[in-house]
Amino acid sequence: TCVQCLGDGNTSLQKLATSIVFFFCLSDVSCNSVEQKIYVELNNTVPCVRLLNATHQIGCQSSISGDTGVIHVLESEEDLEWPLSKGPNPPYMVLLESSLFTRSIMMKMKNESNRVAGVAVVVPNTSPPEFSPHTTCPNENTGVYSDNYGPNLAHCNTTVWNPRGNGLSYEEFDFPVFSLKEDNETEFIKQCYLDHNRAVNGSAPQYPLCAMQLFSHMHAVTNTPTCMRRNDINFSINPEMVCDPLGDYNVWGSIRPYNDTVFGHKENESVVIAAARLDSRAFFWEVSTGAEGSVSGFVTLLAAAQALREVTHEAPPTRNILFAFFQGETFDYIGSSRMVYDMENGKFVIDLDNIHSVLEIGQVALHSGNNLFLHSDPVSRRNNTVNDVVKNLVNNLQSSTAGLGFLLVEPNVSQPLPPSSLQRFLRAQPIPGIVLADHESAFNNRYYESFYDNAANLNLTYPSDLSPEEQLEFVTHTAESLTDVATVVARALYKQAGGDESRVNTIKADPKIVTQMLYGFLVSSNNSWFQAVMAPELKNILKPSPPEYYVGVAMSSTPTRLVQYLLANLTGAATNLTQSQCQKPDELPNESRQMYSYLWVQGIVPPNSTERDSFCVRASVRLTKAVSPAFELGEYASKDYSTWTESRWKFIKARIFLVASRDLEMLTLGVGVAVLFTSLLVTYFISTKADVLFSSTREPASAAY
Amino acid sequence: MTAAVFFGCAFIAFGPAFSLFIFTIAKDPLRVIILIAGAFFWLVSLLLSSLVWFIATKATNAQDLTLQKNLLIFGSIFSVILQEVFRFGYYRLLRKANEGLAAISEEDGPPLSVREMAYVAGLGFGIMSGAFSMINTLSDSLGPGTVGMFGDSQYYFITSALMTLALTMLHTFWGVVFFEGCERKRWWVIAVVLCVHLMVFSLSLLNPFYVGSILPVYAIMLLMAVWAFFSSGGSLHNITLLWTCRKSNAETSS
């Protein structure tokens, strides 16, 4: 995290000079500050930061005063020879197009890292054919499959889920790697390279050369136990923290409310859990879009929750349905492992024995051939009771697709569950569960956990002549197909929870809501619908761009808040409470803060007025902490739980400038020293002989020199 | 451009001033006081002239670049005139103070001659003027980059340091000549100093054509050095005396 976003290490002289210059550079006066002649700050850059777990550190590191290198624009893999061996002015700062951002090139540069000062990757607006920096087998050590449980299924021995993965996100680089957008700044950098750094006819390029400096110094080293130990050192009044655990909040809501103060096992309570994950990641810090990886799943689940609202009020099913949205699943299942831990230790409103079955929505937006697949765990299905419940769930799901254009199919071969939160539940006890996904074996997602997994990956296109508000309402093909999936999920959940069979066909998800959610989560979060469902004090988290799905360390992730308020608006009820009553509902006879959460939301702007129609929503939607149990227990080297932490840093910036040759610098120093010595000698000489030199008009009784 | 350039330029710009300070001023507290007061006078003159310039720029269109450049030239000419006015003001102040110092000193008569005060005052002006010219540039020379991205010459730092050195020495010489002229009531000296100052300023406008700006400025500096030498009591005879003195010392000691 950014602790102190000011430059460090300025001498007081520099501060004086810059403050003097700043005084003269106020407002519109065009000022020839020397610094502006030298440096060009790069503003649209995203760094790669360091993450640590129990045994390793991954990511990138720069030196504390930045890494400077002569810019070299890489043209092909063979051109790597120039920065790595042939170039006469190491170290080099290599500028890569995204097509060259491959594992082989990065590994070559990692091996010769004394000649590479850093890497800058230009990220284009169009995606390459495929790119996934994640590993081929996501979360392989913290899932359910291990040497004790389905050993032939562990470590992706039967199915490689992410075959396109090159594992770059999990490599450690000791030089900084930044990403640049394809804009004017990058053009300027390339022009600077063409003007100054090109070798003419095989001879070395002449000084001054164009160089880049990247600052991304990370404070944490080695692994999580080391950095957590260093966090605890209490030397001074202001202890320096070096890393923070990744985590945020899980969102959960249920059809029938639970008393939030009564934890543990509930007698005769049987719950169907519907789960989805909220987060994703990318190689660079925080710029994760996760369209297929996570958004498709949780949008479907939100739409299903909305579809179930009416029918569960009129004809409540036997079992309760609990909608759970887990954060931090990318990093070894932080959210789901925390919920399972809470259930095991009686810190959640239900416990594992109350769970009847689990239906998880995985990646569901890219179904080609119109089939979706129902993944289940073959090891737990060897138990007949579990198997029966699973078969029943499969039946419920398959019968729910009547009238819609696709089928739900179980995979042909016996293969493990894909990476999913259900695996953490199975680690605790054999629970029947199904993961719904659009891939039969390997992912259909060609950009799993990368910054290209965006709206374009889902073919989310709008006609070009629409305004943003019209785009919000426009129902895209993607929205229609996800609506159908949501309808299937809602019907299956209702049947699974023992609801009235005659009402099943009335359950339909609303495509309007799905397309508005897709627009808000993948194109622009600052739209009128999101503004209407959010609280007034949270409206600043809405931006004209899509939200970031990286789980982060600040416990204030935008997707969590959005999903919390959306779930409340879609499954809860609007009440007549005033704003002060909404904050203290316990004073009213029929309301209870223990059973429900009361959220004051902005509401829409009525046509003929400017004031918003705010109101109080009562919903059984809660947030629970999603920080890995390893940090609660203090087991920072845990092999069972996620131990991911993110390093802290002071500032991150990038700039380009020209560097002069060493010869000119030494010449300047030499001339300076010569001038100093000469002046010292001459002054000494003149001052000792002053009486002779200036004797003719010495005034009487004046002081001697 | 890194520490080598920082120290090189610092030594070039402030080396002579530093050595003058160490060998001729630092031992005598009165001289130090006159030096610092001189620096302060120069500073006040710069502040007032920059106020005028600031008001002028604020009152006009900030986007019109030629107008702003002309305003800068006007402001600098005004600053040169104001500096000379303040030099005259400082001369008057020192003359008045001299009588008071003579009254309280232990010896009979004033502790410092007008010549010494002239030299110290000029050096004070020069040091402060050099500091203001150079400190900003020096602080930016510490970083890894050098000037040149937007077409400026890469010798920017060295030439800035050389100009600062020349300006410091010029202020010293002007101080000597100016005070001597005021003492002898030769008012044309003031006019000449003002004109030479304006000439140096206009030569500096020729940057980055460094050949046309630095070489003439150094030529002027040499001329002023000769004039200051003669006006502070030196003569060719003294130089030959010095030479023969050294020769005879060498002969007797060998």
Chai-1 contact restraints between the chains, C-beta under 6 A:
chainA,res_idxA,chainB,res_idxB,connection_type,confidence,min_distance_angstrom,max_distance_angstrom,comment,restraint_id
A,L13,B,S139,contact,1.0,0.0,6.0,A-B,restraint_1
A,Q14,B,S139,contact,1.0,0.0,6.0,A-B,restraint_2
A,A17,B,I135,contact,1.0,0.0,6.0,A-B,restraint_3
A,A17,B,N136,contact,1.0,0.0,6.0,A-B,restraint_4
A,A17,B,S139,contact,1.0,0.0,6.0,A-B,restraint_5
A,V21,B,N136,contact,1.0,0.0,6.0,A-B,restraint_6
A,D28,B,A62,contact,1.0,0.0,6.0,A-B,restraint_7
A,V29,B,T57,contact,1.0,0.0,6.0,A-B,restraint_8
A,V34,B,T137,contact,1.0,0.0,6.0,A-B,restraint_9
A,V34,B,D140,contact,1.0,0.0,6.0,A-B,restraint_10
A,E35,B,D140,contact,1.0,0.0,6.0,A-B,restraint_11
A,K37,B,V147,contact,1.0,0.0,6.0,A-B,restraint_12
A,K37,B,D152,contact,1.0,0.0,6.0,A-B,restraint_13
A,I38,B,G145,contact,1.0,0.0,6.0,A-B,restraint_14
A,I38,B,V147,contact,1.0,0.0,6.0,A-B,restraint_15
A,Y39,B,G145,contact,1.0,0.0,6.0,A-B,restraint_16
A,T68,B,P144,contact,1.0,0.0,6.0,A-B,restraint_17
A,P208,B,T146,contact,1.0,0.0,6.0,A-B,restraint_18
A,P208,B,G148,contact,1.0,0.0,6.0,A-B,restraint_19
A,P208,B,Q154,contact,1.0,0.0,6.0,A-B,restraint_20
A,F657,B,G145,contact,1.0,0.0,6.0,A-B,restraint_21
A,L658,B,T146,contact,1.0,0.0,6.0,A-B,restraint_22
A,L658,B,G148,contact,1.0,0.0,6.0,A-B,restraint_23
A,L658,B,M149,contact,1.0,0.0,6.0,A-B,restraint_24
A,A660,B,M1,contact,1.0,0.0,6.0,A-B,restraint_25
A,A660,B,T146,contact,1.0,0.0,6.0,A-B,restraint_26
A,A660,B,Q154,contact,1.0,0.0,6.0,A-B,restraint_27
A,E665,B,A4,contact,1.0,0.0,6.0,A-B,restraint_28
A,E665,B,V5,contact,1.0,0.0,6.0,A-B,restraint_29
A,T668,B,V5,contact,1.0,0.0,6.0,A-B,restraint_30
A,T668,B,G8,contact,1.0,0.0,6.0,A-B,restraint_31
A,T668,B,I158,contact,1.0,0.0,6.0,A-B,restraint_32
A,L669,B,A4,contact,1.0,0.0,6.0,A-B,restraint_33
A,L669,B,F7,contact,1.0,0.0,6.0,A-B,restraint_34
A,L669,B,G8,contact,1.0,0.0,6.0,A-B,restraint_35
A,G672,B,G8,contact,1.0,0.0,6.0,A-B,restraint_36
A,G672,B,F11,contact,1.0,0.0,6.0,A-B,restraint_37
A,G672,B,I12,contact,1.0,0.0,6.0,A-B,restraint_38
A,V675,B,F11,contact,1.0,0.0,6.0,A-B,restraint_39
A,V675,B,I12,contact,1.0,0.0,6.0,A-B,restraint_40
A,V675,B,G15,contact,1.0,0.0,6.0,A-B,restraint_41
A,L676,B,F11,contact,1.0,0.0,6.0,A-B,restraint_42
A,L676,B,G15,contact,1.0,0.0,6.0,A-B,restraint_43
A,S679,B,G15,contact,1.0,0.0,6.0,A-B,restraint_44
A,S679,B,P16,contact,1.0,0.0,6.0,A-B,restraint_45
A,S679,B,S19,contact,1.0,0.0,6.0,A-B,restraint_46
A,L680,B,S19,contact,1.0,0.0,6.0,A-B,restraint_47
A,T683,B,S19,contact,1.0,0.0,6.0,A-B,restraint_48
A,T683,B,L20,contact,1.0,0.0,6.0,A-B,restraint_49
A,T683,B,F23,contact,1.0,0.0,6.0,A-B,restraint_50
A,Y684,B,F23,contact,1.0,0.0,6.0,A-B,restraint_51
A,S687,B,F23,contact,1.0,0.0,6.0,A-B,restraint_52
A,S687,B,T24,contact,1.0,0.0,6.0,A-B,restraint_53
A,K689,B,L242,contact,1.0,0.0,6.0,A-B,restraint_54
A,V692,B,L241,contact,1.0,0.0,6.0,A-B,restraint_55
A,V692,B,L242,contact,1.0,0.0,6.0,A-B,restraint_56
A,L693,B,G234,contact,1.0,0.0,6.0,A-B,restraint_57
A,L693,B,N238,contact,1.0,0.0,6.0,A-B,restraint_58
A,F694,B,S232,contact,1.0,0.0,6.0,A-B,restraint_59
A,F694,B,G233,contact,1.0,0.0,6.0,A-B,restraint_60
A,F694,B,G234,contact,1.0,0.0,6.0,A-B,restraint_61
A,S696,B,G233,contact,1.0,0.0,6.0,A-B,restraint_62
A,S696,B,S235,contact,1.0,0.0,6.0,A-B,restraint_63
A,T697,B,G233,contact,1.0,0.0,6.0,A-B,restraint_64
A,E699,B,S113,contact,1.0,0.0,6.0,A-B,restraint_65
A,A701,B,D108,contact,1.0,0.0,6.0,A-B,restraint_66
A,A701,B,G109,contact,1.0,0.0,6.0,A-B,restraint_67
A,S702,B,S113,contact,1.0,0.0,6.0,A-B,restraint_68
A,A703,B,P111,contact,1.0,0.0,6.0,A-B,restraint_69
